[in-house]
Amino acid sequence: MIGLEGELEVQDLQIGYNIRNKEFRAGPISFTLAEGELAMLIGPNGVGKSTLLKTLIRLNEPIEGQVFFQGRPLRQIPKAEMSKYIAFVSTETSYPFYISVYELVSLGRIPYLNWMGRLSSEDRRIVERAIEQMQLEHLRNKPIQEVSDGERQKALIARALAQDTPVILLDEPTAFLDIVNKHNIIHLLGDIAHQQKKTVLLTTHDLNIAISETDKLLVMLPNQFLVGAPEDLQLKNQLNSLFKNQFHFDPISGTLKRVKSFLYKASLKSESTVPRSVAKLTQKALERIGYELTDNSTRINVIVKKVNQDYQWTVELADGNTFICSSLYALCRLLGEYKR
């Protein structure tokens, strides 16, 4: 439904460009983003994710189709006013050398400054709130060039928060970050969307984060655009469209496996005292090194046992030899050598 504050609706959008004889075109694309929603856009490199975001902020004009902001055609909003409605965090962001974290965040208030260009007390309050929301208080006076990649990314997001817009778009905000910073930023963005009722859309290549953290997942493919809760797309087994038959995404476990032919077979049995999780990890390890598990009699039988507080893997071979392994690493090394 069009008209909710902060809502963005895209209808049959065709995007693209023609620069120096390099032509690109994608679409049609249709989706709606609601107020208070964290959405993630995922797709292969070169499919047009960044071009779509640039079209939504009118850096690129659409070829066909419509974009609505709060029920109003986006093209009716003067470009000079766009920064009051949609904030954009780009991977191509540049900033003055040795500007402080506080000064960088305060740039988000530029659309609201008077002719003197000075921050009012209200501007400063909003800047301080953005710094606090992104957990940057201890770095507020530090030069942006001297903070870590994760801290710099938080500062750029804080600058977008200081713009105080209903919609925030982010192009790969977690690229090149370690796993802790990556999850931290995603959780902060989720809190901002849900608690402040902002519409947040970001692009990512991390499928695990996308299916576990987002309210709405947008999947952009060369000839297809899928939209829904991640569980909806998993239920319909649509996420395998991302992998060109090279990988298989299990919609139940949420794991990705390389599609390959198993050249070796083994049977796997677990004693009753062994948790199912240990058996599943053993299966995962064996499949990773090329063994297909079967209930039929094979040349290799693996038995998992619990010994005190540890686990033990007994390998029975068709030639009568038996080996005992105290870790999955040892099991994989043994069976890796055996199949050669």
DOFIBA-913026 format. One record per residue (C-alpha): residue in one letter; x, y, z. Coordinates in steps of 0.25 Angstrom, whole numbers, m for minus. Layout:
BEGIN
<res: A | xx: X | yy: Y | zz: Z>
...
END
This chain:
BEGIN
<res: M | xx: 0 | yy: 0 | zz: 0>
<res: I | xx: 6 | yy: 14 | zz: m4>
<res: G | xx: 5 | yy: 25 | zz: 6>
<res: L | xx: 12 | yy: 20 | zz: 18>
<res: E | xx: 23 | yy: 29 | zz: 24>
<res: G | xx: 36 | yy: 25 | zz: 19>
<res: E | xx: 31 | yy: 15 | zz: 9>
<res: L | xx: 38 | yy: 13 | zz: m4>
<res: E | xx: 31 | yy: 6 | zz: m16>
<res: V | xx: 37 | yy: 2 | zz: m29>
<res: Q | xx: 28 | yy: m2 | zz: m41>
<res: D | xx: 33 | yy: m8 | zz: m53>
<res: L | xx: 46 | yy: m1 | zz: m53>
<res: Q | xx: 56 | yy: m2 | zz: m64>
<res: I | xx: 70 | yy: 3 | zz: m60>
<res: G | xx: 83 | yy: 4 | zz: m68>
<res: Y | xx: 93 | yy: 13 | zz: m75>
<res: N | xx: 101 | yy: 15 | zz: m87>
<res: I | xx: 114 | yy: 21 | zz: m84>
<res: R | xx: 126 | yy: 21 | zz: m94>
<res: N | xx: 119 | yy: 11 | zz: m103>
<res: K | xx: 117 | yy: 2 | zz: m90>
<res: E | xx: 102 | yy: m1 | zz: m89>
<res: F | xx: 95 | yy: m8 | zz: m78>
<res: R | xx: 81 | yy: m10 | zz: m75>
<res: A | xx: 73 | yy: m18 | zz: m65>
<res: G | xx: 58 | yy: m20 | zz: m61>
<res: P | xx: 47 | yy: m20 | zz: m60>
<res: I | xx: 48 | yy: m18 | zz: m44>
<res: S | xx: 36 | yy: m17 | zz: m35>
<res: F | xx: 36 | yy: m17 | zz: m20>
<res: T | xx: 31 | yy: m9 | zz: m8>
<res: L | xx: 39 | yy: m5 | zz: 5>
<res: A | xx: 31 | yy: m2 | zz: 17>
<res: E | xx: 33 | yy: 7 | zz: 29>
<res: G | xx: 42 | yy: 1 | zz: 40>
<res: E | xx: 47 | yy: m10 | zz: 31>
<res: L | xx: 61 | yy: m15 | zz: 29>
<res: A | xx: 63 | yy: m20 | zz: 14>
<res: M | xx: 75 | yy: m26 | zz: 8>
<res: L | xx: 78 | yy: m27 | zz: m7>
<res: I | xx: 86 | yy: m39 | zz: m12>
<res: G | xx: 91 | yy: m43 | zz: m25>
<res: P | xx: 103 | yy: m47 | zz: m34>
<res: N | xx: 114 | yy: m37 | zz: m37>
<res: G | xx: 110 | yy: m28 | zz: m49>
<res: V | xx: 95 | yy: m31 | zz: m48>
<res: G | xx: 92 | yy: m16 | zz: m45>
<res: K | xx: 90 | yy: m15 | zz: m30>
<res: S | xx: 98 | yy: m2 | zz: m29>
<res: T | xx: 91 | yy: 4 | zz: m42>
<res: L | xx: 78 | yy: 1 | zz: m35>
<res: L | xx: 82 | yy: 9 | zz: m22>
<res: K | xx: 87 | yy: 20 | zz: m31>
<res: T | xx: 74 | yy: 20 | zz: m38>
<res: L | xx: 66 | yy: 21 | zz: m25>
<res: I | xx: 74 | yy: 33 | zz: m21>
<res: R | xx: 73 | yy: 39 | zz: m35>
<res: L | xx: 88 | yy: 39 | zz: m38>
<res: N | xx: 83 | yy: 31 | zz: m50>
<res: E | xx: 70 | yy: 33 | zz: m57>
<res: P | xx: 61 | yy: 21 | zz: m60>
<res: I | xx: 59 | yy: 16 | zz: m74>
<res: E | xx: 45 | yy: 12 | zz: m71>
<res: G | xx: 36 | yy: 10 | zz: m59>
<res: Q | xx: 32 | yy: 18 | zz: m47>
<res: V | xx: 38 | yy: 20 | zz: m33>
<res: F | xx: 29 | yy: 25 | zz: m22>
<res: F | xx: 33 | yy: 32 | zz: m9>
<res: Q | xx: 22 | yy: 33 | zz: 2>
<res: G | xx: 12 | yy: 31 | zz: m10>
<res: R | xx: 19 | yy: 43 | zz: m18>
<res: P | xx: 26 | yy: 40 | zz: m31>
<res: L | xx: 41 | yy: 42 | zz: m28>
<res: R | xx: 43 | yy: 50 | zz: m40>
<res: Q | xx: 34 | yy: 61 | zz: m35>
<res: I | xx: 44 | yy: 63 | zz: m23>
<res: P | xx: 54 | yy: 73 | zz: m27>
<res: K | xx: 68 | yy: 68 | zz: m27>
<res: A | xx: 72 | yy: 78 | zz: m17>
<res: E | xx: 63 | yy: 73 | zz: m7>
<res: M | xx: 66 | yy: 58 | zz: m9>
<res: S | xx: 76 | yy: 58 | zz: 3>
<res: K | xx: 64 | yy: 61 | zz: 12>
<res: Y | xx: 57 | yy: 49 | zz: 9>
<res: I | xx: 67 | yy: 38 | zz: 5>
<res: A | xx: 81 | yy: 36 | zz: 11>
<res: F | xx: 91 | yy: 28 | zz: 3>
<res: V | xx: 104 | yy: 22 | zz: 8>
<res: S | xx: 113 | yy: 18 | zz: m4>
<res: T | xx: 125 | yy: 9 | zz: m5>
<res: E | xx: 131 | yy: 21 | zz: m13>
<res: T | xx: 130 | yy: 31 | zz: m1>
<res: S | xx: 141 | yy: 42 | zz: 0>
<res: Y | xx: 144 | yy: 52 | zz: 11>
<res: P | xx: 154 | yy: 63 | zz: 14>
<res: F | xx: 167 | yy: 57 | zz: 19>
<res: Y | xx: 168 | yy: 57 | zz: 34>
<res: I | xx: 154 | yy: 61 | zz: 37>
<res: S | xx: 150 | yy: 56 | zz: 51>
<res: V | xx: 139 | yy: 46 | zz: 53>
<res: Y | xx: 130 | yy: 57 | zz: 59>
<res: E | xx: 132 | yy: 66 | zz: 47>
<res: L | xx: 129 | yy: 55 | zz: 37>
<res: V | xx: 116 | yy: 52 | zz: 44>
<res: S | xx: 112 | yy: 66 | zz: 45>
<res: L | xx: 113 | yy: 67 | zz: 29>
<res: G | xx: 99 | yy: 59 | zz: 30>
<res: R | xx: 93 | yy: 72 | zz: 34>
<res: I | xx: 97 | yy: 80 | zz: 22>
<res: P | xx: 83 | yy: 79 | zz: 16>
<res: Y | xx: 77 | yy: 87 | zz: 28>
<res: L | xx: 88 | yy: 98 | zz: 30>
<res: N | xx: 84 | yy: 112 | zz: 29>
<res: W | xx: 92 | yy: 122 | zz: 20>
<res: M | xx: 103 | yy: 123 | zz: 30>
<res: G | xx: 105 | yy: 109 | zz: 30>
<res: R | xx: 106 | yy: 107 | zz: 45>
<res: L | xx: 101 | yy: 96 | zz: 53>
<res: S | xx: 90 | yy: 100 | zz: 62>
<res: S | xx: 88 | yy: 94 | zz: 76>
<res: E | xx: 77 | yy: 84 | zz: 70>
<res: D | xx: 87 | yy: 80 | zz: 59>
<res: R | xx: 98 | yy: 77 | zz: 69>
<res: R | xx: 88 | yy: 69 | zz: 77>
<res: I | xx: 84 | yy: 61 | zz: 65>
<res: V | xx: 99 | yy: 59 | zz: 62>
<res: E | xx: 102 | yy: 54 | zz: 76>
<res: R | xx: 90 | yy: 45 | zz: 76>
<res: A | xx: 95 | yy: 38 | zz: 63>
<res: I | xx: 109 | yy: 37 | zz: 69>
<res: E | xx: 103 | yy: 30 | zz: 81>
<res: Q | xx: 95 | yy: 21 | zz: 73>
<res: M | xx: 107 | yy: 16 | zz: 65>
<res: Q | xx: 115 | yy: 14 | zz: 78>
<res: L | xx: 125 | yy: 24 | zz: 74>
<res: E | xx: 126 | yy: 33 | zz: 86>
<res: H | xx: 140 | yy: 29 | zz: 89>
<res: L | xx: 145 | yy: 33 | zz: 75>
<res: R | xx: 137 | yy: 46 | zz: 73>
<res: N | xx: 150 | yy: 55 | zz: 72>
<res: K | xx: 159 | yy: 45 | zz: 66>
<res: P | xx: 163 | yy: 47 | zz: 51>
<res: I | xx: 155 | yy: 38 | zz: 42>
<res: Q | xx: 168 | yy: 33 | zz: 35>
<res: E | xx: 173 | yy: 28 | zz: 48>
<res: V | xx: 161 | yy: 19 | zz: 52>
<res: S | xx: 159 | yy: 4 | zz: 47>
<res: D | xx: 150 | yy: 0 | zz: 35>
<res: G | xx: 139 | yy: m4 | zz: 44>
<res: E | xx: 139 | yy: 9 | zz: 51>
<res: R | xx: 140 | yy: 17 | zz: 39>
<res: Q | xx: 128 | yy: 10 | zz: 33>
<res: K | xx: 120 | yy: 13 | zz: 46>
<res: A | xx: 124 | yy: 28 | zz: 44>
<res: L | xx: 118 | yy: 28 | zz: 30>
<res: I | xx: 105 | yy: 21 | zz: 35>
<res: A | xx: 105 | yy: 31 | zz: 46>
<res: R | xx: 106 | yy: 42 | zz: 36>
<res: A | xx: 94 | yy: 36 | zz: 29>
<res: L | xx: 86 | yy: 36 | zz: 42>
<res: A | xx: 90 | yy: 51 | zz: 44>
<res: Q | xx: 82 | yy: 54 | zz: 31>
<res: D | xx: 70 | yy: 49 | zz: 39>
<res: T | xx: 63 | yy: 43 | zz: 26>
<res: P | xx: 52 | yy: 33 | zz: 26>
<res: V | xx: 59 | yy: 24 | zz: 16>
<res: I | xx: 74 | yy: 20 | zz: 17>
<res: L | xx: 81 | yy: 13 | zz: 6>
<res: L | xx: 94 | yy: 6 | zz: 7>
<res: D | xx: 103 | yy: 0 | zz: m3>
<res: E | xx: 111 | yy: m12 | zz: 3>
<res: P | xx: 113 | yy: m6 | zz: 17>
<res: T | xx: 120 | yy: m18 | zz: 22>
<res: A | xx: 129 | yy: m21 | zz: 11>
<res: F | xx: 144 | yy: m24 | zz: 16>
<res: L | xx: 139 | yy: m24 | zz: 30>
<res: D | xx: 143 | yy: m35 | zz: 40>
<res: I | xx: 131 | yy: m44 | zz: 44>
<res: V | xx: 129 | yy: m37 | zz: 58>
<res: N | xx: 128 | yy: m23 | zz: 52>
<res: K | xx: 120 | yy: m29 | zz: 40>
<res: H | xx: 109 | yy: m34 | zz: 50>
<res: N | xx: 110 | yy: m22 | zz: 59>
<res: I | xx: 107 | yy: m12 | zz: 48>
<res: I | xx: 95 | yy: m21 | zz: 43>
<res: H | xx: 89 | yy: m22 | zz: 57>
<res: L | xx: 91 | yy: m7 | zz: 58>
<res: L | xx: 84 | yy: m4 | zz: 45>
<res: G | xx: 73 | yy: m14 | zz: 49>
<res: D | xx: 71 | yy: m6 | zz: 62>
<res: I | xx: 70 | yy: 7 | zz: 55>
<res: A | xx: 60 | yy: 1 | zz: 45>
<res: H | xx: 51 | yy: m5 | zz: 56>
<res: Q | xx: 52 | yy: 5 | zz: 67>
<res: Q | xx: 53 | yy: 18 | zz: 59>
<res: K | xx: 43 | yy: 13 | zz: 48>
<res: K | xx: 52 | yy: 16 | zz: 37>
<res: T | xx: 53 | yy: 9 | zz: 24>
<res: V | xx: 67 | yy: 3 | zz: 22>
<res: L | xx: 71 | yy: m4 | zz: 9>
<res: L | xx: 86 | yy: m10 | zz: 8>
<res: T | xx: 93 | yy: m18 | zz: m3>
<res: T | xx: 101 | yy: m30 | zz: 2>
<res: H | xx: 108 | yy: m43 | zz: m3>
<res: D | xx: 106 | yy: m50 | zz: 10>
<res: L | xx: 95 | yy: m59 | zz: 8>
<res: N | xx: 96 | yy: m65 | zz: 23>
<res: I | xx: 94 | yy: m51 | zz: 28>
<res: A | xx: 83 | yy: m48 | zz: 18>
<res: I | xx: 74 | yy: m60 | zz: 22>
<res: S | xx: 76 | yy: m59 | zz: 37>
<res: E | xx: 75 | yy: m43 | zz: 39>
<res: T | xx: 66 | yy: m37 | zz: 28>
<res: D | xx: 51 | yy: m34 | zz: 29>
<res: K | xx: 50 | yy: m34 | zz: 13>
<res: L | xx: 60 | yy: m41 | zz: 4>
<res: L | xx: 62 | yy: m35 | zz: m11>
<res: V | xx: 69 | yy: m45 | zz: m20>
<res: M | xx: 74 | yy: m38 | zz: m33>
<res: L | xx: 77 | yy: m48 | zz: m44>
<res: P | xx: 80 | yy: m45 | zz: m59>
<res: N | xx: 66 | yy: m49 | zz: m64>
<res: Q | xx: 58 | yy: m49 | zz: m50>
<res: F | xx: 55 | yy: m41 | zz: m38>
<res: L | xx: 50 | yy: m49 | zz: m26>
<res: V | xx: 44 | yy: m42 | zz: m13>
<res: G | xx: 39 | yy: m48 | zz: 0>
<res: A | xx: 43 | yy: m51 | zz: 14>
<res: P | xx: 55 | yy: m60 | zz: 14>
<res: E | xx: 47 | yy: m72 | zz: 19>
<res: D | xx: 37 | yy: m70 | zz: 7>
<res: L | xx: 49 | yy: m71 | zz: m3>
<res: Q | xx: 54 | yy: m83 | zz: 5>
<res: L | xx: 41 | yy: m89 | zz: 5>
<res: K | xx: 39 | yy: m88 | zz: m10>
<res: N | xx: 54 | yy: m92 | zz: m12>
<res: Q | xx: 57 | yy: m80 | zz: m20>
<res: L | xx: 70 | yy: m76 | zz: m14>
<res: N | xx: 77 | yy: m87 | zz: m23>
<res: S | xx: 75 | yy: m78 | zz: m35>
<res: L | xx: 87 | yy: m70 | zz: m29>
<res: F | xx: 97 | yy: m81 | zz: m32>
<res: K | xx: 96 | yy: m86 | zz: m46>
<res: N | xx: 95 | yy: m100 | zz: m42>
<res: Q | xx: 110 | yy: m99 | zz: m37>
<res: F | xx: 105 | yy: m100 | zz: m22>
<res: H | xx: 92 | yy: m105 | zz: m15>
<res: F | xx: 86 | yy: m97 | zz: m4>
<res: D | xx: 78 | yy: m105 | zz: 6>
<res: P | xx: 66 | yy: m97 | zz: 9>
<res: I | xx: 64 | yy: m104 | zz: 23>
<res: S | xx: 78 | yy: m104 | zz: 29>
<res: G | xx: 82 | yy: m91 | zz: 22>
<res: T | xx: 95 | yy: m97 | zz: 17>
<res: L | xx: 102 | yy: m96 | zz: 4>
<res: K | xx: 109 | yy: m108 | zz: m3>
<res: R | xx: 117 | yy: m109 | zz: m15>
<res: V | xx: 110 | yy: m118 | zz: m26>
<res: K | xx: 119 | yy: m130 | zz: m28>
<res: S | xx: 119 | yy: m144 | zz: m32>
<res: F | xx: 123 | yy: m153 | zz: m20>
<res: L | xx: 133 | yy: m164 | zz: m24>
<res: Y | xx: 134 | yy: m171 | zz: m11>
<res: K | xx: 124 | yy: m177 | zz: m1>
<res: A | xx: 123 | yy: m179 | zz: 13>
<res: S | xx: 113 | yy: m183 | zz: 24>
<res: L | xx: 111 | yy: m175 | zz: 37>
<res: K | xx: 106 | yy: m180 | zz: 50>
<res: S | xx: 105 | yy: m173 | zz: 63>
<res: E | xx: 103 | yy: m179 | zz: 77>
<res: S | xx: 91 | yy: m175 | zz: 85>
<res: T | xx: 99 | yy: m166 | zz: 94>
<res: V | xx: 104 | yy: m157 | zz: 82>
<res: P | xx: 96 | yy: m144 | zz: 80>
<res: R | xx: 90 | yy: m143 | zz: 66>
<res: S | xx: 98 | yy: m130 | zz: 64>
<res: V | xx: 111 | yy: m138 | zz: 65>
<res: A | xx: 106 | yy: m148 | zz: 55>
<res: K | xx: 102 | yy: m136 | zz: 46>
<res: L | xx: 116 | yy: m130 | zz: 47>
<res: T | xx: 122 | yy: m143 | zz: 44>
<res: Q | xx: 113 | yy: m145 | zz: 31>
<res: K | xx: 117 | yy: m131 | zz: 27>
<res: A | xx: 132 | yy: m134 | zz: 28>
<res: L | xx: 131 | yy: m147 | zz: 21>
<res: E | xx: 123 | yy: m140 | zz: 9>
<res: R | xx: 133 | yy: m129 | zz: 9>
<res: I | xx: 144 | yy: m138 | zz: 5>
<res: G | xx: 136 | yy: m146 | zz: m5>
<res: Y | xx: 129 | yy: m157 | zz: 2>
<res: E | xx: 114 | yy: m160 | zz: m1>
<res: L | xx: 107 | yy: m166 | zz: 12>
<res: T | xx: 99 | yy: m179 | zz: 9>
<res: D | xx: 92 | yy: m189 | zz: 18>
<res: N | xx: 97 | yy: m200 | zz: 9>
<res: S | xx: 109 | yy: m209 | zz: 12>
<res: T | xx: 122 | yy: m202 | zz: 7>
<res: R | xx: 137 | yy: m203 | zz: 8>
<res: I | xx: 137 | yy: m192 | zz: 19>
<res: N | xx: 128 | yy: m192 | zz: 32>
<res: V | xx: 129 | yy: m180 | zz: 41>
<res: I | xx: 124 | yy: m182 | zz: 56>
<res: V | xx: 123 | yy: m170 | zz: 65>
<res: K | xx: 124 | yy: m172 | zz: 80>
<res: K | xx: 124 | yy: m164 | zz: 92>
<res: V | xx: 136 | yy: m166 | zz: 102>
<res: N | xx: 135 | yy: m159 | zz: 115>
<res: Q | xx: 133 | yy: m144 | zz: 110>
<res: D | xx: 139 | yy: m146 | zz: 97>
<res: Y | xx: 136 | yy: m153 | zz: 84>
<res: Q | xx: 143 | yy: m164 | zz: 76>
<res: W | xx: 141 | yy: m169 | zz: 62>
<res: T | xx: 144 | yy: m183 | zz: 59>
<res: V | xx: 147 | yy: m186 | zz: 44>
<res: E | xx: 145 | yy: m201 | zz: 39>
<res: L | xx: 150 | yy: m204 | zz: 26>
<res: A | xx: 147 | yy: m215 | zz: 17>
<res: D | xx: 161 | yy: m221 | zz: 17>
<res: G | xx: 159 | yy: m224 | zz: 32>
<res: N | xx: 167 | yy: m212 | zz: 37>
<res: T | xx: 161 | yy: m203 | zz: 48>
<res: F | xx: 166 | yy: m189 | zz: 52>
<res: I | xx: 161 | yy: m180 | zz: 63>
<res: C | xx: 161 | yy: m165 | zz: 62>
<res: S | xx: 160 | yy: m155 | zz: 73>
<res: S | xx: 155 | yy: m143 | zz: 64>
<res: L | xx: 148 | yy: m140 | zz: 51>
<res: Y | xx: 161 | yy: m134 | zz: 46>
<res: A | xx: 168 | yy: m148 | zz: 48>
<res: L | xx: 156 | yy: m155 | zz: 42>
<res: C | xx: 157 | yy: m146 | zz: 29>
<res: R | xx: 172 | yy: m148 | zz: 28>
<res: L | xx: 171 | yy: m163 | zz: 29>
<res: L | xx: 159 | yy: m165 | zz: 19>
<res: G | xx: 166 | yy: m154 | zz: 10>
<res: E | xx: 178 | yy: m163 | zz: 9>
<res: Y | xx: 170 | yy: m176 | zz: 8>
<res: K | xx: 162 | yy: m171 | zz: m4>
<res: R | xx: 175 | yy: m168 | zz: m12>
END
